[in-house]
Amino acid sequence: MKKVKIDFKNKKSVLKLVYNVLLYGFALCGVLIIGAWAFYQLGFTKNGGGVDKNNRYLADVAQMQKEVVKSQVEMDREMSENYIKLAALSKFYPKNANLILQGLSNSNGSINLSQMLAAAEIALKDNKDYQDFIKLSKELTSNVRANSNQENAIVWMNTPEWEALKVAIVKDKKLIDSAARVTGVEPRMIVGCLVGEQIRLFNSKREMYKKYLGPVKVLSVQSQFSLGVNGIKDFTAMQVEKNLKTASSVFYMGKEYENILDFKTSDPSSERINRLVDYQNHYYSYVYTGCILHQTKKQWERAKFDISHRPEILFTLFNIGFSESKPSPNPECGGSHVTVADKVYTFGALGFDFYYSGELAKEFPYWEKRFKS
């Protein structure tokens, strides 16, 4: 009887001990939870941050977008240095250089090259190879004398004829764009043919320049052996029309183009000439030009030769005509010889110079694909 009583007492003590442990344990947890909450609310867990070590440099980069009046010498120097840096970046980090170029092409002027290069250089300030490359490049170019007259490297583009011709071409932008849309040809390709023909014309007949292009900045329209602003011969125009309708022709552009040159009268011969020699509206000159380019491209494509990426060949073939268009693996640039500023060029080379020069790129931008189908 006595033994049972002792066990009961021991059991009671154990329970009391467990109770106290749990009680004080829960109390301690409560204190810790309340303490953690207070620690958080008082802001002790927040990262106070700090001023970036490149803060002043970053601010300077942002200021580069502000318009500052600079002399031509300063702008030329800045441009030269930027190109050196871009070349260095493309050598060491081509991905970054490509991203910068893509960014600029989609910026609409909201950011400039100086800013993007300066931002990239933050990560390269300790890159010795990059910095040495920049330094060496600047040393090599520092003694090179810049062209102080702002002349174009392409000699014929320094002539007064070209300055006047640019104005005249832009006046026809809407017509050229419309014809390009109808024929599925990049507008710049049509302009390449126009440039070659107009320069050939004004340099072979100086009186035309004095009468039309120089004083009033308008394109010359031919009305004898060749017709219109692009000098398209009557029989060439007739072949273009036939190619549009003949599905079996190697020059056939496709069903969607069959009716773009349909006549509105019962006298096609007169209507054709009137279309091309219209002094006020050169639309049809550009449509025939677009068709010739597209049909020639189709001919070569069917012969398993892609010349869509060879504008100089297409300009040459436009100049020499359908009968001389003979698909081959190694086409050659050429065509009529044109003398400009005492230097002889071929028709194809004149178009090539214009096409890749960047001149009038705002008005006639480069398409991703030169032909639409």
Secondary structure, DSSP 8 states (H G I E B T S, - for coil): -HHHHHHHHHHHHHHHHHHHHHHHHHHHHHHHHHHHHHHHHTTTTS------TTHHHHHHHHHTTS-----HHHHHHHHHHHHHHHHHHHHH-HHHHHHHHHHHHTSTTSS-HHHHHHHHHGGGTT-HHHHHHHHHHHHHHHTS---TT---SSGGGGSHHHHHHHHHHHHTHHHHHHHHHHHTB-HHHHHHHHHHHHHHHHHH-HHHIIIIIHHH-----EESSEEETTTEEHHHHHHHHHHHH-TTSTT---GGGTTTT--SSS-HHHHHHHHHT-SS--HHHHHHHHHHHHHHHHHHHHTT---TT-HHHHHHHHHH-GGG----SS-----SEEEETTEEEEHHHHHHHHHHH-TTTTTS---SSSB--
